[in-house]
Amino acid sequence: MSPLNTLIAATFAPTGVLRASINVGNPILAGLDEAGHARGVSVDLATAFAAELDIPLELRVFKSAGESVAAVSEGRADVGFFAIDPIRAEQLAFTVPYVLIEGCYLVRDDSPLQDIDQVDQPGIELVVGKGSAYDLHLTRALKHATIIRSPTSPTVVETFLAEGAAVAAGVKQQLVFDAQRFPGLRLLPGRFMEIRQAMGVPQAYGREAAERLRQFVEQAKASGFVAEALQRHGITGATVAP
């Protein structure tokens, strides 16, 4: 590597290895295969970025967004894959988004709720994944409904059913999958937020590192790498960010 590339690699990987924080709690980003290994779009991006820096890759796998964010914020990982949020931006420098995901609501078939605008009412209990982007968003946005936090995003619907809550909130793809698993559920039309999924690096790594990561993500989109990864992993419900 040239001296400049060597310096950038050292910035991103102070331990000599690029430690990538992988959240397997969002099926659009990553999941576990039958052998228990992480796979998905974020794993592909991490692999490509480590190869570009010419340094070894180590995956730090977490079951929830909150755990994955904390790993990078606290210096236990070097890069990660997160939804952009102003609270997270206090510790993390985000790239531009590489995919856009819809945040939606799920209710029981017999629920009187017919529209997303009806959800924020007194007496409505709504389940979210603890520390997820939509947890952070809805905590700010909802004024009347009560939020119940499930340990992870994949357990939201199970918690929603167990608690007898009125609404489950989450990534559209996960909710559609759970509606097929548990009969008698339906999605409310529309979305309550557009989740902008990006890569992130600790703010402490500096502007040059943040800019280098931004360039990588822009190139991954422009070259078709992100679109091909979504197709390769059979991901629906997400679009490549413009």
C-alpha angles and dihedrals in degrees: 000000000000117000090257093052090045090054093048091048091051090051093052095041112033089166092053092253128082104238108203119195109221122193110205090179091085110063092201090062104037146326141182123270124219090277092053095253122138116249135166145084095311091050090051091050092047091050092050093047093050089049091050090052089043093230133122119268128226120186117217103198123203134178097222141038091238093057092045093051092047092053092059096037091053095045097252090118133027104216136013146175115247145153110257112254132162094232092053090046089069088074103018134059108217129208122219110286118273098192135021120218131187122237110212144173128242125200138169118274091248095049115125088221112106103160136041090237089065094061100081098075134125110267095028113124114202126190122216135170109264113255094003122139091253091050089056092045097046092044087062098037106043116081103173112018120087118239121220115191122219116204093246138005095252090057096052097100093044089052090045090055095042093049095043090234122169100230140025117204126199151102109330095233093054092047092049089050092050092047087060091049095048116042120219098046132114139182120243110237118259131018133273094211144001109235111216107206116205143157119258139198129189112276086229090069089071140233096293092058091047091050092048091052091047090054091050092053093047090052092046089056096042094048093052093247094126094046091049091049092052090051094044092054094043094243118170128174094050131088131198108259115245 
